[in-house]
């Protein structure tokens, strides 16, 4: 049996669900996220359980395109395990050399409304997401870096296009257990539940750490 290489660091990508926006240590009175990712968010909880350092690269408000761009722009180290919580499919962005212009239903801008009206449907967005997932998988596999993929948007399961990911253990907690201080994002209990889910996933980042038989 081939020896499992020990994971030295967990690198997490995603949106506000990964960053921990709204949690007690990641909340400002104006509703914006704190300057640093929350230690109550799932990356820190998983890292603590596994006994390894983490690099939380979650971006509040990010679309799957921006998450893909962040992964492709990151310099990884040998022994990194990459865990990506892909975000909601009704988000998009335009990438410029010096900034990223975000689109989404929560933005309220005319451009966001026009994008939703004329350039978005669930089926197309799911196909687009899976293209990014497969690209990232092949890219990280080629670098011999372990990578694990999870999904925040339950609606991609309704498309029934990619059954490989239509499994409960691959999705964020659908019915949140509590809310963060901002009353909008999942709270500490929900973050802990998702961390526990990752730890017990038989094909997840905890494989080789002795938590799974």
C-alpha positions, -999 to +999 in steps of 0.1 A: +000+000+000+014+034-009+023+056+020-001+086+025+018+118+024+013+138+055-005+171+051+015+200+064-009+229+059-046+234+050-053+261+025-090+271+023-107+290-005-143+302-007-166+332+000-178+347+033-188+312+045-151+303+045-139+337+057-164+337+086-181+370+079-204+380+108-189+357+135-180+372+168-144+380+159-152+389+123-178+416+125-179+454+124-208+476+135-213+488+099-220+451+089-187+446+070-165+417+077-135+420+101-100+426+089-090+389+094-107+356+088-126+342+118-110+316+141-146+303+144-149+296+107-146+260+094-110+263+081-096+271+116-118+245+132-106+218+108-070+228+111-072+228+149-087+193+148-060+180+125-033+198+143-020+216+113-016+254+104-042+269+080-042+296+054-078+310+051-081+326+017-118+331+018-131+363+001-164+377+013-187+383-017-166+362-041-181+344-071-169+311-083-149+328-110-131+349-083-125+318-062-111+300-093-089+331-100-076+331-064-067+294-066-048+299-098-030+329-085-018+313-053+017+299-048+014+266-029+039+247-008+047+210-008+024+192+016-005+217+012-040+203+011-064+226-006-101+227+004-125+247-016-160+256-006-174+268-040-200+295-035-234+304-049-239+302-087-258+334-090-227+355-086-202+367-113-174+392-117-152+410-141-114+407-134-093+438-141-055+441-136-061+462-104-095+453-091-125+429-094-160+441-102-186+419-086-221+411-098-248+394-077-284+398-065-273+413-032-254+441-050-285+460-060-267+477-090-283+481-124-255+460-139-261+432-115-298+432-123-291+432-160-267+404-157-292+383-138-319+391-163-300+385-195-269+364-188-278+339-161-297+307-156-291+278-131-282+252-157-256+272-175-241+285-142-238+249-129-220+238-161-197+268-158-190+260-122-181+224-129-158+235-157-139+255-131-139+227-106-125+202-131-098+227-142-087+233-106-087+196-099-065+188-129-042+218-121-037+208-085-034+171-093-006+179-117+012+197-089+006+166-068-014+186-042-044+170-025-075+189-032-111+186-019-142+203-032-174+212-015-204+233-025-225+260-008-253+261-034-278+233-030-294+243-063-266+227-084-280+193-072-313+200-089-296+201-123-285+165-120-256+171-144-227+160-122-239+133-098-203+129-084-210+160-063-247+155-056-239+140-022-248+154+012-213+152+025-201+174-003-224+203+005-225+230+031-251+228+059-284+234+040-305+242+071-283+265+092-283+258+129-278+294+139-269+329+126-238+351+131-239+385+147-250+402+115-281+380+113-274+369+078-244+346+077-242+311+094-232+312+131-206+293+151-227+262+155-232+259+118-196+264+111-187+237+137-212+213+121-196+218+087-161+213+101-173+180+117-187+170+083-154+176+067-136+156+094-159+126+089-161+127+051-146+094+039-130+112+009-122+144+027-091+162+041-090+142+073-082+109+055-049+097+069-052+115+102-068+085+121-103+100+124-118+077+097-116+039+098 
